[in-house]
Amino acid sequence: PVPTISWRRADGKQIPRKARRHRSSGLLEIPNFQQEDAGLYECVAENVRGKNVARGQLTFYAQPNWIQKISDAHVAIEEIVVWECRASGRPKPSYRWLKDGEPLLPQGRVQLEQGSLTITNVSLSDAGMYQCVAENRHGIIFASAELSVIAVGPDFSKTLLKKLTLVKVGGEVIIECKPKASPRPTYSWKKGKDILRENER
C-alpha cells in the first residue's frame, strides 16, 4: 500500500513549529530557515509491509553582514589609530585590510589582528583611504574610512605652570615644558630676553 510519510530530527530535537508538512507529496517545508533549524533530518516512509528511512543534513550558512564598521578618523602626527570592524556570517568571516586599494600587510608600526587595525606613531604617509574586507565562501563586504593626519602647533593652554618661589641655595630646580604639539617640537629656553645655553650648572 502507499506508505504514510512522517518527519523527525535525528538529534531528538523537535521539528520547528513553523515547519509545514505536505503528507501527500512527502514534502517538509521550513520557512525563514535559521541556525537553530540546522541538523540531521529523517523522512520515515511506512506501510503494513515495513518502513524505510532517508536522512538528509540541513546546513545553515549566511553571507557576511556588518556588526561594526570603521569610520573616518582625524589623528595628529605621532598619535595612535585603532580601527575595528566586525561581521556576522556562517561560516565565520575572515578579514583583510586595504589602503588606497592595495593590500595592507602587518609591518613595524602597522598591526593587524582579525578585524582590528592598529597604527602606532602615525606619520603623514599613513594618511589615505582604508578598507576592511570581511568574507566567507558565500559573500564579501567592504567598509571604508579615511585617515587624515594633522599637525598641531605647540599649545601651552593645558600645561600646568608652577611658580618656584623658595629654592634652597645650591639646590636643584627642574622646570618642565610639555606643550601639546604634533609633530614633536624642538625646544629652546630664555631667561628674560637672553637665550639660555647649557653650562656646568
Disulfide bonds with the S-S distance in Angstrom:
Cys85-Cys132 1.76
